[in-house]
Amino acid sequence: MNDLPYELFVAVRYLLAKRKQALISLISFISILGVGVGVMAVLIAMALMTGLQKELRERIVGSSAHVYVFKPAEGITDVPAEVARLRQIPRVIGAAPAVIGKGLLSVGNAQAPVTIKGVDAGLEPSVTDIRQAIRQGSLDGLRVGPEERDGIVLGIDLAKTLNVEIGDVIHLVTPDQILGPFTTMPRMRAFKVTGIFSLGLFEFDSEYALVDLAVAQRVFGREHPDFMQVRLDDMFAATAVAADIQQRLGDQYATEDWAQMNKSLFSALWLEKLAMSIAIGLIMMVAALNIVGTLVLLVMEKSRDIAILKTMGSTTASIRRIFMLQGLVIGVIGTASGVLFGGAAIYVLDRYQLIHIPIDVYQISYLPFTLLPLDLIAVVVAALLICFVATIYPSRQAAKLDPAQALRYQ
């Protein structure tokens, strides 16, 4: 310890209080604990919100395309040509047509509303993660011969609701009507379950079913696909590529990217992350007040020592640095312990998925935790800055101490 700079040596000695200064030592420990708990809480909160954003974002873009391309005036009349044209756009790695419609699935006494998505089984895996999401059966089962029953692939939660398995026959009721003997009736069509998928997003797994594109067009009376789906090599380039597609292909095309479609969701998550970080950050403010109290008590306790140091030639700036360094030592130890225990807690919570939540409310079954390096750096810098600011007043009071006044009654 003798190799330490003079001011730091004295600051550390003052922190290691003797028996008669046990109260100051206890308050110093509480200050360190307060900083550590504050840092730990902020890190966990930021990791929670970041993990939630990341998990939802990955599942959303895995379940749907990065960019949607519409042709409002004339529609998508030539699918192969549109696919080829879109694949020539920089950063585009996949394109596929789709048709969307609503209906009601029924089997026995079980019924469930459904969003039917008509897809090209050969092109759809190039724009979504559906191929990897298949849990039973196959996406290729959508393509059937003219004499066979049309195939349908269900979301896993939708299949559980209907209590169906591969090979079962279910009926789709659509809003269009047919003329019966006495009145009009909804149209009902039979499908054979050829696959079950799980994309990990409750909205898709509980409400979506896939059928062949041509079948969907026939069921919903569409002459052409509703839109083209586009996948990119980088999902964060979606906004720029969407604008580029419209510029390259002309005004007859309209585009929408995944960020626009989910803007309100991610804005809300970002605001929650900010609000939670600010609220929990107040804990560090309380810890800073503890540092102020600790140093003020120490100045009062060490007034004689300060006077002696000044009479021995220590400058006002040197005395000020002693108490600033003491506060910073408290901040560094507290911050380091907060980072250590906070990082360990984040790893355990995320690795073992300890916190489970209702999937029908939050879309995912557990709370993920992801700590970004920039978030870690920001928290550490903020904690040390707060601790430094807390040392300014006590250190200035120590530097102003009059040696003669301090030694008069000693």
N, C-alpha and C positions, 0 to 999 in steps of 0.2 A: 504493500500500500504506500510505502515511502516513495515509490517511483511515480506516483500520481502527481499531476499539477497541484500546486499549493492550495488553490481555492477548492478543487474537487476533493482533495484529501481532507480538508476541514469539513466540507459538506457531508462527506460520508461518515466521518467521526461523529458529527452532530446527530446523524440519523441513527447510529448505533448507540442509543442512549444508555446511560448508566442506571443503576437501580433506582436512584432518587428521581430520575426523569422518566420513570416507567409510563406515566400518563402520556407524555409526548410520544414515546415509542409506540404505544397502543394507537394513538390518533394517526401516526404515520402509517401504521399497518392498515388501519381502516381506510385511509386515503388511497393506498395502493390497491386495496380490495375494491374500493368504489370505482377506480379507473378501470381495473380489470373486468369487473362485472359490466360496466358501461360498454367497453369495447366489445366484449363477448356478445352482449345483447344486440348491439348494432350489426355486428357481422352476421349473426344468425338471422336477423330480420332481413338484411339485404340479400343473403344467400337464399332465403325462402322465396322472396318476391322474384329474384332473378331466375331461380329454378322453376318457379311456376310459369313465368313468361316463356322460358326456353322450352319447357315440356309441352305447353299448349301450342306454341309456335311450330314445333317440330311435328306434332301430331296433326295440326291443321293442314300444314303444307304437305304432309305425307298422305292425307286423306283426300286432298283436292289439288288442283293445278296451281301453278304460280301465277299464270296470267290467263284470263278468259278473253277470247276474241269473238266479237259479234259482227254480223253483217245485216243490219236492220232492214235495209231496203229490199234486197233481192234474196237474202238468205244464203246458206252454205250449199250451193248447188253442185259443186264438183269437189267432193271430199279429197280424193288423191291429189288434185292440183293444189288445194288449200294447204294440205299437209306438206307438200313439197315446197310451196312458197314460204311457209312459216319456218321450215327447217333451214332455210337459207339465211334467216335473220341471225346475226351474231349473238352468241350465248344461248341460243335455243337448242335443246338436245332432244326434245320430243314434242309431238303434236298429235291430238286425237279428237274426234268429234264426240258429241254427247247430246242426249235428249233427256229432259227432266219433266216428270209429271207426278201428280198425286193420285193416290188410290187407297183402297182398303183391302187388306189381305185377310182371308178367313179360311179356317180349317176346323171342321166340327163345330164346337161351340165357341172356339177362340177366335177373336178378331183383333186387328191392330192396324192403325193408320200407317201408311208407308209412303216414302218418296221413291219412286221408281226412276232409276237412272239407266238409260239405254247407252250401251258402250260397244265399241269395237274391241273384241277380246284380244286381237293381235296388237292394237295400238295403245289400249288403256294402260298397260304396265309401263309404258314410256313416259306417262305423265303423272301417275300416282303410284303408291306403294302397295297396290292391291294384290299383286302377285305374291309378295312376301307375307301379306296379311291373310291369305287363304289358310284356314285351319282344317277344313275337311273338304273333300271333293276337289273340283278344279274349275278354274275360270273358263277353260276351253269347253266345258260342258254346256255353255250358253249356245254354242253352235251345234244345231241338231239337224237331222235330215228332214225332208218334207213330210215324212210319215210319222215322225216322232213328236212328242209333246214338247212345247217350248220350255227351255231351262231357265231357272232363276237362282241367283246366289244371294243369300240373306246375311245380314249382320248378325253377329252371334247373340246379342241380346234380343233382337227381333225373333230369332229362331227359338230362343228359350220362352219368349212370351207366347208364341204360337205352339210350342212343344212339338216341333217338327225336326226330322232328321233327313239325311241324304236319301233321296229316292221317294220321299213323301210327295203327295200331290196337294197343292194349295190353290185357292181361287183368288183372283184379283178382281175387285169391283171398281169400276171407273165411273166418273160422273156422266159420261155420255150415255144416252138412253136408247133402248130399242122398243119397238111397238109390240106389246103383248096382246092377248085375246081381249082384255077389257081396258087396259091402261098401259102407259109407258113404264118400263122398268130399267133399272141400271144394267149396264152390260157386265157380264161376268165371264172371265176367261180362266182356264186351268193352266197351271204351270207345274213342272216337276223340279223339286229342289235338287240342284246339282252341285252346290257348294255353300260353305259357310265361312265368312271372313270376320276378322277382328282387327280393326284399324287402331284401336286403343282410344278412340274418342267416342264418348257415349252417344253423342248426337248422331253419328254415322252408324254405330253398331246397333242402335236401338230403332232407327227409323228408315234406314236405307236398304234397298234391294237392287240388284243389277240384273238386267236382261239384255239380250242382244239388241244392237242398235236398230236393225230393221224391224224387229218385233215391237220395240218401243214406238217407232214412228207409226207403225200400223195401229197399235193400241190407242195412241193419243191423237191420231189423225194428222200427223206432221208430214209434210212433203220433204222437208230437209232437216238436218240436225239443227238444234237450237243454237249451238255455239261450238267453237273450237277451244280445246284445252291446250295450254302450252306449258312445258316444263323447261327450266333454265339450269345452267350449271352453277348458279349462285342465286338463292332465293332472295337475297337482299338487293339484287339488281332488278327486281321485278318492276318497280316503278319506272326506271329508266328504259328498260326494254319495252314495256307497254307503250310508252311514248314513241319509241323508235319504230315499233310495229305500225302504229297509226301513221307515222310520218312516211314510212317506206311504202305501205300498201295503199294509202289514200284515205280520203274522208269518208268513203263508204263503209269503212271498218270502224268499230268502236272497241275499246279495250277496258278491262278492269283487272287490277292485280289483287293478290291476297291481302296485302297491307291495307288497301282501301276497303275491302270487304270486312275486315276485322279491326278497323281503326278504333272504334269505340271500345272494344274489349281491351286492346293493348294500351290505350290511353288511360283507361281506368286502372289497369294493373300498374302502370308507371306512377300514377298519382298515389296509389296505395303504397307503393314502395317508398316514394318520397315522404309521404305523411308518416309512415311507420318509422322511417329512419330519423326524422326530425323529433318525433315523440320520444323514441328510446334514446336519442342523442342527448336529451335533457338529463338523463342519468349521469352522463359525463360532466354536465354542468354542476350537478350536486357534488360529484367527486372533486371538481375544481374548487368548490367552496370549502370542502374538507382540507384541501391543500392550503388554501388561504388561512384557515383557522390553525392548522398545524404550524405553519411558518410564523404566524403572529405570536402564538404561544412560545415558540422556540426563541424568537427575538426577545421576548420578555424574560425568558429563562436564561438566555445567554447574554444579556446586556453587559454583565461584568466581563465576559470573555471578549465581546466585541470591543469594549473600551480598552482592554489590554492590547488587543490586536492593533487598534488604532495608535496607541501610545508607542507600540513597537515599530510603527512605520507603515502599517497597512493603509492603503488608500481607500477613499470612499468607493471607487469603482470596484476594488478588490472585494470589499465587504458585500457590495451588491451582488457580485458574481457568485459569492459563496452561497447565498440564500436562493439565488436563481438556480444554481446547479443542484441544490438540495431538492427543490421542487421538480426539476427535470429528472432527477434520479427516481423520484417517486413516480413520475409520469412514464418513464421508460420501463421500469419494472412492472408497473400496472398494465401498460399497453402490451408488453411482451407476454405477460401471463394471460391477458385477455385474448390475444391472437392464438396462443398455444391451446388454451382450453376451448375457445370458440371454434378453431379449426378442427379439433378433435370431435367436438359435438356435431359439427356440420357433416363430417365424414361418416360418423356412426349413424346419424339420422337418415342420411341419403343412402348409404350402403345397405342398411337393413330395412329401409322403408318402414320406420317405426310409427309414423303418424298417418293413420288412414282417415279418409274423408268420404262423404257420400258421393259416389260417382255420378249420380243423376243430377246433382247440383253443381259440382265443380268439373265435370267432364273427365276427371282422372281419379284414380282410386287411392292415391297417397300423395303426400306433400314432398316434392323433390327439393333438394337444396343444391345450389350452384354458387360458389364464391368466385367472382371474377377478380383477376389480379388488380385491375384499376380500382375496384371497390375496396379491396384490402388496403391498397396504398392510400386511398382517400381517407379511410377511417383512421389509419395509423397517423397520418399527417395531422388530421383534425384533432385527434386526442392529444398529441404532443403539443400542438399549438395552444389548445385550451389550457393544458397544464402550464405552459410557459407564461401565458397571460396571467394565470393565477398567482405567479411568483412576483409579479411586478410591484404590487403595493407593499407586501411584507419586506421585500428586499430594499425598496426605497426607504422604508421606515428604519430598517437596520442601518443603512448607510448614513442616515441623518442623526443617528444617536450621538449625543455629546459625551465624550469620554469623562470629562470632569464631573458632569452631573451623574453619570452612571456609577462612578467610583466613590462618590461622596459618602454614601451610607453603607459601603461594603466593609 
